Amino acid sequence: MTYDFDHAPNRRAPDAVKWAVGENELPLWIADMDFAAAPEIREALGERLDRAVFGYGDIPESWYQAYRNWWARRHAFSMDPEGLIFCTGVVPAISTAVRKLTTPAENVAILTPVYNIFYNSIRNNGRNVLEVPLKNDGGAYAIDLDRLETALADPQTRMLIFCNPHNPVGKIWDRETLAAVGALAKRYGVTVVSDEIHCDIAKPGRGYIPFASVDETCAGVSVTCIAPTKAFNLAGLQTAAVYCADPLLRHKMRRALNTDEVAEPNAFAVTAAEAAFNRGEAWLDALNVYLWENRALAERFFAERMPAFTVTKAEATYLLWLDGTALGVENLPAFFRERAGVVLSGGRQYGATNAFLRLNLACPRSRLNEALERMADAVNTGTASRAAAVSPTKRARSG
Ligand SMILES: Cc1ncc(COP(=O)(O)O)c(C=O)c1O
């Protein structure tokens, strides 16, 4: 089957967070895609709808098999079925882990810039955010293992929330780095919550390495959060999983998710996950090809038309991380919203400054082109004056 990513449904009304923007504004911010979900998934959901009963559901054996087969086939990782636990989302799982595996006022480390909601999960539960900045060498990001060790060696630090691949910089961490992070966590008794929600959006042919697959140390210290929602654009269906290889961590997380009431599926959650992993592979492969063409187009465009931006080379995610420091505009999201009608995510929410931007590439190419043209016009005619501070549509969970 061929898939059409050049056309997308109208999401403007009535309920898409991403599209709650002005009439002429183009939203390239929050991390969901403008594309329709795979026809194979829509068909499976239709069949589920036709069953016509939406009472309480259970997690069937086929759900465990779908996750296990996918990770074995796509990511060379054989998961123990005992270690998989259903939950309603990755953010709910992270917040639960923070709440139930640490105590108030303890430190939770994060590698910044990073997904903004990590800050919320930590702060909303009365824990301290301990920022460990990534090293940034002209747009090439790496973990500063010395700084990470200092952070984890503090006995007040009990958890690291890790992003693999990393939002927003799009980095796939290599095996040595993952092993080093695992070894530090083990040495200092820190739990690693590895958020792997972006793992299936990657450069064609490039795989990521699940943290828990690296070695026994990594497996033993970690709680992994996975889901079909990012790659298959199903976030609104609230379907995810936690994987714990260690029996004690598994027991704690199972209890924790349960008592936080985020361990039970809505009527479509199981069907959607199974359909994505069992029937969605061809669609996903085609999507990744399309997204990487979008990325290449954007990289070329910035090099030719907006060379003041440093574009981070990424191997995963549909996010483009841009360093616009050289433009000398303090608030780039406001600048582009006012001057170009393009809504982007500002770097400040990820722990950088608003001289950085995150641009979502997951839209039809014509829309991406139009947004880039508008941005180039704004840069090439308007960088002399400074934009006022206006933040994009406010939402508690926008990221
Ligand atoms: C790194 C990361 N984790 C989690 C989420 C959201 O997960 P969920 O919708 O399953 O709560 C996002 C969404 O953008 C994300 O980028």
The ligand as a MOL file (V3000), in Angstrom:
LIG
                    3D

  0  0  0     0  0            999 V3000
M  V30 BEGIN CTAB
M  V30 COUNTS 16 16 0 0 0
M  V30 BEGIN ATOM
M  V30 1 C 9.7500 12.8420 25.7220 0
M  V30 2 C 8.2510 12.7670 25.8280 0
M  V30 3 N 7.6820 12.0190 26.7730 0
M  V30 4 C 6.3460 11.9180 26.9070 0
M  V30 5 C 5.4960 12.6160 26.0650 0
M  V30 6 C 4.0140 12.5170 26.2430 0
M  V30 7 O 3.6500 11.2240 26.5940 0
M  V30 8 P 2.1230 10.8460 26.9050 0
M  V30 9 O 1.2730 11.5480 25.9210 0
M  V30 10 O 2.1110 9.3400 26.7390 0
M  V30 11 O 1.8570 11.2410 28.3160 0
M  V30 12 C 6.0550 13.4260 25.0740 0
M  V30 13 C 5.1820 14.2170 24.1800 0
M  V30 14 O 5.6180 15.0460 23.4600 0
M  V30 15 C 7.4550 13.5010 24.9440 0
M  V30 16 O 8.0310 14.2500 24.0040 0
M  V30 END ATOM
M  V30 BEGIN BOND
M  V30 1 1 1 2
M  V30 2 1 2 3
M  V30 3 2 2 15
M  V30 4 2 3 4
M  V30 5 1 4 5
M  V30 6 1 5 6
M  V30 7 2 5 12
M  V30 8 1 6 7
M  V30 9 1 7 8
M  V30 10 2 8 9
M  V30 11 1 8 10
M  V30 12 1 8 11
M  V30 13 1 12 13
M  V30 14 1 12 15
M  V30 15 2 13 14
M  V30 16 1 15 16
M  V30 END BOND
M  V30 END CTAB
M  END
